Amino acid sequence: MKSPDQLTEAFRARGLKVTPQRQAVFRALHRNDQHPSADAVYATVAREMPTISLRTVYQTLGDLAEMGEILQLELGTGAARFDPNIDPHHHLVCERCGLVRDVQVDDPEIRPSTSPEDQDFCITGTEIVFRGHCTHCET
């Protein structure tokens, strides 16, 4: 993920307003590998800036996702999760606690056994989600 300063410049380049609240969201996401929900980002930012609104957090996350700076993930954990790692990768999801971790797959060129073109379909990406239980939940 880009640094908070780089995200500030990216927002300005798109004509988006840069506020202290948005910069706090940028800092909360920077090097965050927890795949936080909007509520988790809000909780982190609210410790630093108690007056921030949840709406501002949602709007900033939505803008970042639209810009391609973060990924918005629907992993079946109850809420959208946000991933600052936009490099190609896949995910491990604990079915008990909702923990999400990045994982690399040995064969990044996984393809369907039948031709998608035969079904009038164009594949734009591959997303693999491995489900199971983290070591904390196994004990």
VEXZAMAR-773932 format. One record per atom (N, C-alpha, C): residue number from 1; x, y, z; residue in one letter; atom name. Coordinates in nm, 4 decimals, padded with zeros to 6 digits. Layout:
- NUM, X, Y, Z, a, CA
...
//
This chain:
- 1, 00.0844, -00.1186, 00.0000, m, N
- 1, 00.0000, 00.0000, 00.0000, m, CA
- 1, 00.0880, 00.1237, 00.0000, m, C
- 2, 00.0372, 00.2248, -00.0616, k, N
- 2, 00.1076, 00.3525, -00.0616, k, CA
- 2, 00.1090, 00.4105, 00.0788, k, C
- 3, 00.2065, 00.4960, 00.1013, s, N
- 3, 00.2175, 00.5622, 00.2317, s, CA
- 3, 00.1037, 00.6635, 00.2466, s, C
- 4, 00.0775, 00.7077, 00.3696, p, N
- 4, -00.0247, 00.8121, 00.3888, p, CA
- 4, 00.0038, 00.9378, 00.3059, p, C
- 5, 00.1310, 00.9748, 00.2927, d, N
- 5, 00.1645, 01.0920, 00.2108, d, CA
- 5, 00.1319, 01.0680, 00.0633, d, C
- 6, 00.1602, 00.9472, 00.0143, q, N
- 6, 00.1290, 00.9149, -00.1248, q, CA
- 6, -00.0219, 00.9133, -00.1489, q, C
- 7, -00.0980, 00.8629, -00.0520, l, N
- 7, -00.2439, 00.8623, -00.0661, l, CA
- 7, -00.2986, 01.0047, -00.0640, l, C
- 8, -00.2389, 01.0895, 00.0166, t, N
- 8, -00.2782, 01.2305, 00.0195, t, CA
- 8, -00.2602, 01.2921, -00.1183, t, C
- 9, -00.1467, 01.2661, -00.1806, e, N
- 9, -00.1206, 01.3197, -00.3143, e, CA
- 9, -00.2161, 01.2604, -00.4179, e, C
- 10, -00.2455, 01.1296, -00.4053, a, N
- 10, -00.3385, 01.0648, -00.4989, a, CA
- 10, -00.4777, 01.1267, -00.4866, a, C
- 11, -00.5218, 01.1558, -00.3645, f, N
- 11, -00.6515, 01.2206, -00.3452, f, CA
- 11, -00.6514, 01.3589, -00.4092, f, C
- 12, -00.5475, 01.4342, -00.3836, r, N
- 12, -00.5395, 01.5696, -00.4400, r, CA
- 12, -00.5374, 01.5658, -00.5927, r, C
- 13, -00.4654, 01.4690, -00.6493, a, N
- 13, -00.4573, 01.4571, -00.7953, a, CA
- 13, -00.5937, 01.4288, -00.8564, a, C
- 14, -00.6812, 01.3659, -00.7812, r, N
- 14, -00.8167, 01.3376, -00.8297, r, CA
- 14, -00.9150, 01.4475, -00.7939, r, C
- 15, -00.8663, 01.5501, -00.7292, g, N
- 15, -00.9538, 01.6606, -00.6904, g, CA
- 15, -01.0369, 01.6305, -00.5675, g, C
- 16, -00.9986, 01.5296, -00.4910, l, N
- 16, -01.0714, 01.4961, -00.3685, l, CA
- 16, -01.0147, 01.5756, -00.2514, l, C
- 17, -01.1012, 01.6161, -00.1640, k, N
- 17, -01.0608, 01.6950, -00.0489, k, CA
- 17, -00.9808, 01.6076, 00.0483, k, C
- 18, -00.8698, 01.6605, 00.0951, v, N
- 18, -00.7877, 01.5904, 00.1937, v, CA
- 18, -00.8090, 01.6593, 00.3280, v, C
- 19, -00.8607, 01.5822, 00.4233, t, N
- 19, -00.8893, 01.6353, 00.5563, t, CA
- 19, -00.8051, 01.5590, 00.6588, t, C
- 20, -00.7921, 01.6135, 00.7785, p, N
- 20, -00.7220, 01.5402, 00.8838, p, CA
- 20, -00.7870, 01.4037, 00.9123, p, C
- 21, -00.9201, 01.3967, 00.8987, q, N
- 21, -00.9897, 01.2705, 00.9208, q, CA
- 21, -00.9488, 01.1665, 00.8170, q, C
- 22, -00.9439, 01.2072, 00.6913, r, N
- 22, -00.9036, 01.1142, 00.5854, r, CA
- 22, -00.7585, 01.0715, 00.6046, r, C
- 23, -00.6739, 01.1636, 00.6430, q, N
- 23, -00.5347, 01.1287, 00.6662, q, CA
- 23, -00.5221, 01.0298, 00.7834, q, C
- 24, -00.6078, 01.0410, 00.8808, a, N
- 24, -00.6075, 00.9452, 00.9918, a, CA
- 24, -00.6481, 00.8059, 00.9422, a, C
- 25, -00.7429, 00.8001, 00.8487, v, N
- 25, -00.7812, 00.6714, 00.7883, v, CA
- 25, -00.6628, 00.6146, 00.7108, v, C
- 26, -00.5934, 00.6990, 00.6355, f, N
- 26, -00.4756, 00.6524, 00.5613, f, CA
- 26, -00.3742, 00.5898, 00.6572, f, C
- 27, -00.3511, 00.6563, 00.7706, r, N
- 27, -00.2541, 00.6045, 00.8686, r, CA
- 27, -00.3016, 00.4731, 00.9294, r, C
- 28, -00.4320, 00.4609, 00.9529, a, N
- 28, -00.4853, 00.3373, 01.0123, a, CA
- 28, -00.4689, 00.2179, 00.9183, a, C
- 29, -00.4708, 00.2422, 00.7894, l, N
- 29, -00.4576, 00.1348, 00.6914, l, CA
- 29, -00.3130, 00.1013, 00.6581, l, C
- 30, -00.2251, 00.1977, 00.6743, h, N
- 30, -00.0859, 00.1791, 00.6324, h, CA
- 30, -00.0217, 00.0623, 00.7069, h, C
- 31, 00.0270, -00.0341, 00.6294, r, N
- 31, 00.0919, -00.1553, 00.6812, r, CA
- 31, 00.0012, -00.2371, 00.7724, r, C
- 32, -00.1283, -00.2262, 00.7524, n, N
- 32, -00.2251, -00.3025, 00.8308, n, CA
- 32, -00.2570, -00.4307, 00.7553, n, C
- 33, -00.2171, -00.5442, 00.8098, d, N
- 33, -00.2418, -00.6723, 00.7434, d, CA
- 33, -00.3599, -00.7472, 00.8050, d, C
- 34, -00.4423, -00.6773, 00.8824, q, N
- 34, -00.5548, -00.7394, 00.9522, q, CA
- 34, -00.6824, -00.7464, 00.8692, q, C
- 35, -00.6858, -00.6868, 00.7507, h, N
- 35, -00.8054, -00.6836, 00.6673, h, CA
- 35, -00.9239, -00.6285, 00.7476, h, C
- 36, -00.9098, -00.5057, 00.7972, p, N
- 36, -01.0120, -00.4526, 00.8875, p, CA
- 36, -01.1439, -00.4223, 00.8183, p, C
- 37, -01.2496, -00.4290, 00.8967, s, N
- 37, -01.3801, -00.3812, 00.8510, s, CA
- 37, -01.3807, -00.2290, 00.8675, s, C
- 38, -01.4827, -00.1649, 00.8138, a, N
- 38, -01.4954, -00.0197, 00.8310, a, CA
- 38, -01.5085, 00.0139, 00.9792, a, C
- 39, -01.5812, -00.0688, 01.0536, d, N
- 39, -01.5963, -00.0450, 01.1974, d, CA
- 39, -01.4628, -00.0532, 01.2702, d, C
- 40, -01.3770, -00.1471, 01.2303, a, N
- 40, -01.2457, -00.1603, 01.2935, a, CA
- 40, -01.1580, -00.0396, 01.2605, a, C
- 41, -01.1632, 00.0081, 01.1359, v, N
- 41, -01.0879, 00.1282, 01.0988, v, CA
- 41, -01.1404, 00.2465, 01.1792, v, C
- 42, -01.2712, 00.2561, 01.1906, y, N
- 42, -01.3326, 00.3640, 01.2685, y, CA
- 42, -01.2840, 00.3610, 01.4136, y, C
- 43, -01.2822, 00.2425, 01.4747, a, N
- 43, -01.2386, 00.2304, 01.6143, a, CA
- 43, -01.0933, 00.2746, 01.6308, a, C
- 44, -01.0101, 00.2383, 01.5355, t, N
- 44, -00.8687, 00.2782, 01.5402, t, CA
- 44, -00.8551, 00.4290, 01.5285, t, C
- 45, -00.9236, 00.4868, 01.4313, v, N
- 45, -00.9118, 00.6305, 01.4063, v, CA
- 45, -00.9758, 00.7105, 01.5200, v, C
- 46, -01.0858, 00.6604, 01.5757, a, N
- 46, -01.1564, 00.7331, 01.6820, a, CA
- 46, -01.0716, 00.7471, 01.8082, a, C
- 47, -00.9763, 00.6556, 01.8286, r, N
- 47, -00.8859, 00.6702, 01.9440, r, CA
- 47, -00.7981, 00.7941, 01.9273, r, C
- 48, -00.7619, 00.8250, 01.8042, e, N
- 48, -00.6786, 00.9406, 01.7739, e, CA
- 48, -00.7631, 01.0662, 01.7534, e, C
- 49, -00.8839, 01.0465, 01.6985, m, N
- 49, -00.9675, 01.1580, 01.6584, m, CA
- 49, -01.1124, 01.1248, 01.6968, m, C
- 50, -01.1505, 01.1466, 01.8205, p, N
- 50, -01.2825, 01.1040, 01.8693, p, CA
- 50, -01.4021, 01.1631, 01.7953, p, C
- 51, -01.3844, 01.2736, 01.7259, t, N
- 51, -01.4979, 01.3378, 01.6587, t, CA
- 51, -01.5220, 01.2860, 01.5173, t, C
- 52, -01.4402, 01.1920, 01.4697, i, N
- 52, -01.4598, 01.1426, 01.3335, i, CA
- 52, -01.5926, 01.0678, 01.3248, i, C
- 53, -01.6567, 01.0768, 01.2105, s, N
- 53, -01.7831, 01.0057, 01.1919, s, CA
- 53, -01.7580, 00.8747, 01.1172, s, C
- 54, -01.8426, 00.7775, 01.1438, l, N
- 54, -01.8352, 00.6503, 01.0724, l, CA
- 54, -01.8593, 00.6736, 00.9234, l, C
- 55, -01.9440, 00.7678, 00.8900, r, N
- 55, -01.9712, 00.8006, 00.7496, r, CA
- 55, -01.8434, 00.8443, 00.6777, r, C
- 56, -01.7607, 00.9248, 00.7442, t, N
- 56, -01.6350, 00.9702, 00.6848, t, CA
- 56, -01.5428, 00.8521, 00.6579, t, C
- 57, -01.5383, 00.7575, 00.7515, v, N
- 57, -01.4551, 00.6383, 00.7336, v, CA
- 57, -01.5055, 00.5586, 00.6136, v, C
- 58, -01.6363, 00.5345, 00.6069, y, N
- 58, -01.6934, 00.4604, 00.4933, y, CA
- 58, -01.6649, 00.5317, 00.3607, y, C
- 59, -01.6824, 00.6623, 00.3575, q, N
- 59, -01.6600, 00.7384, 00.2348, q, CA
- 59, -01.5138, 00.7304, 00.1918, q, C
- 60, -01.4229, 00.7432, 00.2867, t, N
- 60, -01.2800, 00.7386, 00.2546, t, CA
- 60, -01.2408, 00.5999, 00.2054, t, C
- 61, -01.2893, 00.4951, 00.2713, l, N
- 61, -01.2604, 00.3590, 00.2268, l, CA
- 61, -01.3180, 00.3347, 00.0875, l, C
- 62, -01.4377, 00.3829, 00.0636, g, N
- 62, -01.4994, 00.3683, -00.0683, g, CA
- 62, -01.4198, 00.4398, -00.1759, g, C
- 63, -01.3732, 00.5602, -00.1443, d, N
- 63, -01.2915, 00.6342, -00.2404, d, CA
- 63, -01.1606, 00.5597, -00.2691, d, C
- 64, -01.0964, 00.5093, -00.1648, l, N
- 64, -00.9713, 00.4354, -00.1831, l, CA
- 64, -00.9924, 00.3100, -00.2679, l, C
- 65, -01.1020, 00.2394, -00.2435, a, N
- 65, -01.1316, 00.1185, -00.3217, a, CA
- 65, -01.1593, 00.1551, -00.4673, a, C
- 66, -01.2354, 00.2605, -00.4890, e, N
- 66, -01.2667, 00.3049, -00.6252, e, CA
- 66, -01.1404, 00.3460, -00.6998, e, C
- 67, -01.0446, 00.4027, -00.6285, m, N
- 67, -00.9186, 00.4457, -00.6878, m, CA
- 67, -00.8224, 00.3278, -00.7108, m, C
- 68, -00.8562, 00.2119, -00.6556, g, N
- 68, -00.7679, 00.0958, -00.6695, g, CA
- 68, -00.6538, 00.0940, -00.5694, g, C
- 69, -00.6653, 00.1730, -00.4637, e, N
- 69, -00.5593, 00.1802, -00.3629, e, CA
- 69, -00.5744, 00.0747, -00.2539, e, C
- 70, -00.6956, 00.0229, -00.2360, i, N
- 70, -00.7223, -00.0880, -00.1447, i, CA
- 70, -00.8226, -00.1802, -00.2123, i, C
- 71, -00.8334, -00.3017, -00.1607, l, N
- 71, -00.9332, -00.3959, -00.2102, l, CA
- 71, -01.0471, -00.4031, -00.1104, l, C
- 72, -01.1691, -00.4033, -00.1596, q, N
- 72, -01.2845, -00.4277, -00.0747, q, CA
- 72, -01.3203, -00.5743, -00.0925, q, C
- 73, -01.3189, -00.6493, 00.0168, l, N
- 73, -01.3404, -00.7933, 00.0124, l, CA
- 73, -01.4727, -00.8311, 00.0770, l, C
- 74, -01.5458, -00.9184, 00.0116, e, N
- 74, -01.6670, -00.9780, 00.0682, e, CA
- 74, -01.6324, -01.1243, 00.0930, e, C
- 75, -01.5979, -01.1574, 00.2170, l, N
- 75, -01.5465, -01.2905, 00.2481, l, CA
- 75, -01.6434, -01.3747, 00.3301, l, C
- 76, -01.7642, -01.3252, 00.3486, g, N
- 76, -01.8615, -01.3997, 00.4271, g, CA
- 76, -01.8369, -01.3907, 00.5769, g, C
- 77, -01.7661, -01.2866, 00.6207, t, N
- 77, -01.7375, -01.2705, 00.7635, t, CA
- 77, -01.8359, -01.1741, 00.8298, t, C
- 78, -01.9384, -01.1324, 00.7565, g, N
- 78, -02.0413, -01.0465, 00.8135, g, CA
- 78, -02.0306, -00.9013, 00.7727, g, C
- 79, -01.9138, -00.8553, 00.7358, a, N
- 79, -01.8956, -00.7167, 00.6933, a, CA
- 79, -01.7867, -00.7134, 00.5874, a, C
- 80, -01.7940, -00.6150, 00.5013, a, N
- 80, -01.6869, -00.5974, 00.4025, a, CA
- 80, -01.5566, -00.5748, 00.4771, a, C
- 81, -01.4501, -00.6294, 00.4233, r, N
- 81, -01.3170, -00.6107, 00.4804, r, CA
- 81, -01.2344, -00.5343, 00.3778, r, C
- 82, -01.1339, -00.4645, 00.4242, f, N
- 82, -01.0526, -00.3816, 00.3371, f, CA
- 82, -00.9069, -00.4252, 00.3464, f, C
- 83, -00.8466, -00.4440, 00.2303, d, N
- 83, -00.7116, -00.4980, 00.2215, d, CA
- 83, -00.6208, -00.3964, 00.1527, d, C
- 84, -00.5244, -00.3416, 00.2263, p, N
- 84, -00.4311, -00.2481, 00.1646, p, CA
- 84, -00.3317, -00.3143, 00.0690, p, C
- 85, -00.3221, -00.4462, 00.0720, n, N
- 85, -00.2310, -00.5189, -00.0168, n, CA
- 85, -00.3022, -00.5416, -00.1500, n, C
- 86, -00.2654, -00.4635, -00.2511, i, N
- 86, -00.3322, -00.4765, -00.3807, i, CA
- 86, -00.2539, -00.5651, -00.4770, i, C
- 87, -00.1419, -00.6213, -00.4310, d, N
- 87, -00.0682, -00.7170, -00.5142, d, CA
- 87, -00.1499, -00.8451, -00.5269, d, C
- 88, -00.1328, -00.9207, -00.6362, p, N
- 88, -00.2096, -01.0451, -00.6528, p, CA
- 88, -00.1831, -01.1426, -00.5369, p, C
- 89, -00.2894, -01.1845, -00.4712, h, N
- 89, -00.2795, -01.2807, -00.3625, h, CA
- 89, -00.4195, -01.3323, -00.3307, h, C
- 90, -00.4256, -01.4287, -00.2396, h, N
- 90, -00.5521, -01.4898, -00.2010, h, CA
- 90, -00.5641, -01.4844, -00.0486, h, C
- 91, -00.6677, -01.5464, 00.0061, h, N
- 91, -00.6931, -01.5300, 00.1490, h, CA
- 91, -00.7268, -01.6601, 00.2207, h, C
- 92, -00.6867, -01.6632, 00.3482, l, N
- 92, -00.7280, -01.7654, 00.4433, l, CA
- 92, -00.8305, -01.6996, 00.5346, l, C
- 93, -00.9421, -01.7671, 00.5606, v, N
- 93, -01.0460, -01.7108, 00.6470, v, CA
- 93, -01.0817, -01.8130, 00.7535, v, C
- 94, -01.0744, -01.7719, 00.8803, c, N
- 94, -01.1163, -01.8585, 00.9900, c, CA
- 94, -01.2684, -01.8511, 01.0004, c, C
- 95, -01.3324, -01.9669, 00.9927, e, N
- 95, -01.4788, -01.9720, 00.9978, e, CA
- 95, -01.5339, -01.9467, 01.1376, e, C
- 96, -01.4486, -01.9507, 01.2379, r, N
- 96, -01.4961, -01.9291, 01.3744, r, CA
- 96, -01.4826, -01.7838, 01.4187, r, C
- 97, -01.3629, -01.7270, 01.4047, c, N
- 97, -01.3407, -01.5919, 01.4569, c, CA
- 97, -01.3373, -01.4848, 01.3491, c, C
- 98, -01.3338, -01.5240, 01.2206, g, N
- 98, -01.3329, -01.4271, 01.1120, g, CA
- 98, -01.1955, -01.3731, 01.0760, g, C
- 99, -01.0893, -01.4244, 01.1373, l, N
- 99, -00.9539, -01.3815, 01.1043, l, CA
- 99, -00.9280, -01.3999, 00.9556, l, C
- 100, -00.8641, -01.3018, 00.8928, v, N
- 100, -00.8310, -01.3091, 00.7506, v, CA
- 100, -00.6818, -01.2871, 00.7359, v, C
- 101, -00.6186, -01.3730, 00.6589, r, N
- 101, -00.4755, -01.3620, 00.6321, r, CA
- 101, -00.4507, -01.3759, 00.4824, r, C
- 102, -00.3468, -01.3073, 00.4346, d, N
- 102, -00.3045, -01.3220, 00.2954, d, CA
- 102, -00.2338, -01.4562, 00.2785, d, C
- 103, -00.2468, -01.5133, 00.1597, v, N
- 103, -00.1755, -01.6365, 00.1259, v, CA
- 103, -00.1421, -01.6321, -00.0230, v, C
- 104, -00.0259, -01.6816, -00.0560, q, N
- 104, 00.0144, -01.6943, -00.1959, q, CA
- 104, -00.0219, -01.8344, -00.2435, q, C
- 105, -00.0568, -01.8465, -00.3692, v, N
- 105, -00.0920, -01.9755, -00.4283, v, CA
- 105, 00.0172, -02.0111, -00.5277, v, C
- 106, 00.0593, -02.1390, -00.5254, d, N
- 106, 00.1685, -02.1829, -00.6124, d, CA
- 106, 00.1395, -02.1613, -00.7600, d, C
- 107, 00.0150, -02.1789, -00.8020, d, N
- 107, -00.0203, -02.1647, -00.9427, d, CA
- 107, -00.1122, -02.0440, -00.9601, d, C
- 108, -00.0550, -01.9264, -00.9890, p, N
- 108, -00.1387, -01.8065, -01.0012, p, CA
- 108, -00.2249, -01.8049, -01.1264, p, C
- 109, -00.2051, -01.8985, -01.2173, e, N
- 109, -00.2806, -01.9014, -01.3426, e, CA
- 109, -00.3919, -02.0060, -01.3390, e, C
- 110, -00.4602, -02.0175, -01.2296, i, N
- 110, -00.5702, -02.1122, -01.2178, i, CA
- 110, -00.6819, -02.0711, -01.3130, i, C
- 111, -00.7287, -02.1660, -01.3921, r, N
- 111, -00.8317, -02.1410, -01.4933, r, CA
- 111, -00.9418, -02.2456, -01.4826, r, C
- 112, -01.0628, -02.2120, -01.5247, p, N
- 112, -01.1712, -02.3111, -01.5263, p, CA
- 112, -01.1401, -02.4217, -01.6277, p, C
- 113, -01.1954, -02.5407, -01.6033, s, N
- 113, -01.1710, -02.6531, -01.6940, s, CA
- 113, -01.2450, -02.6368, -01.8265, s, C
- 114, -01.3521, -02.5569, -01.8281, t, N
- 114, -01.4219, -02.5274, -01.9538, t, CA
- 114, -01.3915, -02.3840, -01.9935, t, C
- 115, -01.3950, -02.3563, -02.1191, s, N
- 115, -01.3632, -02.2241, -02.1697, s, CA
- 115, -01.4729, -02.1238, -02.1320, s, C
- 116, -01.4367, -02.0163, -02.0597, p, N
- 116, -01.5375, -01.9155, -02.0256, p, CA
- 116, -01.5973, -01.8491, -02.1490, p, C
- 117, -01.5179, -01.8397, -02.2548, e, N
- 117, -01.5684, -01.7775, -02.3776, e, CA
- 117, -01.6868, -01.8562, -02.4337, e, C
- 118, -01.6868, -01.9897, -02.4129, d, N
- 118, -01.7988, -02.0726, -02.4583, d, CA
- 118, -01.9279, -02.0369, -02.3848, d, C
- 119, -01.9141, -01.9727, -02.2708, q, N
- 119, -02.0302, -01.9349, -02.1912, q, CA
- 119, -02.0544, -01.7838, -02.1962, q, C
- 120, -01.9961, -01.7170, -02.2982, d, N
- 120, -02.0088, -01.5722, -02.3124, d, CA
- 120, -01.9684, -01.5000, -02.1842, d, C
- 121, -01.8476, -01.5338, -02.1378, f, N
- 121, -01.7991, -01.4782, -02.0116, f, CA
- 121, -01.6522, -01.4420, -02.0258, f, C
- 122, -01.6144, -01.3265, -01.9773, c, N
- 122, -01.4755, -01.2819, -01.9807, c, CA
- 122, -01.4236, -01.2734, -01.8370, c, C
- 123, -01.3243, -01.3520, -01.8052, i, N
- 123, -01.2664, -01.3512, -01.6706, i, CA
- 123, -01.1741, -01.2308, -01.6564, i, C
- 124, -01.1923, -01.1557, -01.5485, t, N
- 124, -01.1069, -01.0393, -01.5228, t, CA
- 124, -01.0139, -01.0605, -01.4040, t, C
- 125, -01.0329, -01.1677, -01.3298, g, N
- 125, -00.9458, -01.1947, -01.2158, g, CA
- 125, -00.9841, -01.3236, -01.1473, g, C
- 126, -00.8963, -01.3682, -01.0611, t, N
- 126, -00.9192, -01.4903, -00.9844, t, CA
- 126, -00.9039, -01.4578, -00.8368, t, C
- 127, -00.9963, -01.5057, -00.7572, e, N
- 127, -00.9912, -01.4842, -00.6133, e, CA
- 127, -01.0188, -01.6168, -00.5449, e, C
- 128, -00.9228, -01.6638, -00.4661, i, N
- 128, -00.9391, -01.7899, -00.3958, i, CA
- 128, -00.9473, -01.7610, -00.2464, i, C
- 129, -01.0452, -01.8205, -00.1801, v, N
- 129, -01.0608, -01.8067, -00.0363, v, CA
- 129, -01.0564, -01.9464, 00.0241, v, C
- 130, -00.9546, -01.9704, 00.1068, f, N
- 130, -00.9428, -02.0955, 00.1800, f, CA
- 130, -01.0096, -02.0758, 00.3152, f, C
- 131, -01.1016, -02.1631, 00.3500, r, N
- 131, -01.1724, -02.1521, 00.4775, r, CA
- 131, -01.1311, -02.2654, 00.5704, r, C
- 132, -01.1264, -02.2343, 00.6966, g, N
- 132, -01.0891, -02.3341, 00.7959, g, CA
- 132, -01.0880, -02.2686, 00.9329, g, C
- 133, -00.9942, -02.3118, 01.0171, h, N
- 133, -00.9851, -02.2598, 01.1533, h, CA
- 133, -00.8420, -02.2203, 01.1820, h, C
- 134, -00.8239, -02.1020, 01.2386, c, N
- 134, -00.6901, -02.0562, 01.2758, c, CA
- 134, -00.6435, -02.1375, 01.3959, c, C
- 135, -00.5146, -02.1310, 01.4235, t, N
- 135, -00.4606, -02.2098, 01.5363, t, CA
- 135, -00.5204, -02.1682, 01.6687, t, C
- 136, -00.5556, -02.0405, 01.6845, h, N
- 136, -00.6180, -01.9944, 01.8091, h, CA
- 136, -00.7538, -02.0634, 01.8305, h, C
- 137, -00.8303, -02.0778, 01.7236, c, N
- 137, -00.9630, -02.1383, 01.7349, c, CA
- 137, -00.9582, -02.2904, 01.7411, c, C
- 138, -00.8496, -02.3502, 01.6987, e, N
- 138, -00.8363, -02.4956, 01.7020, e, CA
- 138, -00.8121, -02.5482, 01.8428, e, C
- 139, -00.7604, -02.4620, 01.9310, t, N
- 139, -00.7281, -02.5082, 02.0668, t, CA
- 139, -00.8444, -02.4995, 02.1599, t, C
//
